[in-house]
């Protein structure tokens, strides 16, 4: 059981990392305000409760999908 929880936590953490990395890159693209306001502003803009909730839900869905694919293959 510990191994299952640890694996889920690592996989969901990695998905959250990719989610936040994507948001941060978006702040420094053409239309993003990160270029003008700086990196600290960008961190403050992306680390919000709403973004965290979206990231956790997306990570749970992705984890469930990958687990079902592992069992089928």
N, C-alpha and C positions, 0 to 999 in steps of 0.2 A: 504494500500500500504506500509506503514511504517513497519507493522508487517511482510509482505512478504519479504521485503528487509533485515530486521533484522534477520529473520530466515535463509535466504540464506547466509548471512554473517557469522552467527554462524556455520552453517553446513559446509560451505566451509573452515572456519578457523579450524574446528576440523579435516577435511580431510587433510589440509595442515600440521597440527600438527603431525598427524600420518605419513605422508610422510617424514617429516624431522626427526622424531624419528626413522623411519626405516633406513634412510640414516646414521644417527649417530650410530646406532647399527651396521650397516655394516662396519663402520670405525674401530670398535673394535673387529671384528670377526677375524678368522684365517689369512686371506689374507690382512686385512686392515692395513693401516699405522698409525692408531690412537694409537695403543699400543706403537709404537716406538716414535712418534712425540708429543703425548699429546693431551689433550682435546681442547686447544685453536687452535691448528693446524687443528683438526678435524672440529671445527666450521667454520673456514675459508675455509676449503675444500668443505663443503657441502652448505654453504650459498652463492650461486652464482646466477647470473641472469638467466643462463640456467636452473638450478634446480628450481628456482622460477617459471619460465615460464612453465616448465613441471608440477609442482605441481598445478598451477592455472588451467591449461587445464584439468588435471586429476580431480580436484575438481569440475570444471564446468560440466564435463561429468558425474561424480558420482552424483552430485546434480540433474541433469536432469533425470537420471535413477531413483533415489529414488523418485522424484516428480511424475514421470509417474507411478511408482508402488503404491504410495499412492493414486493416483486417481483411479486406477484399483481395489484396495482392499477396 
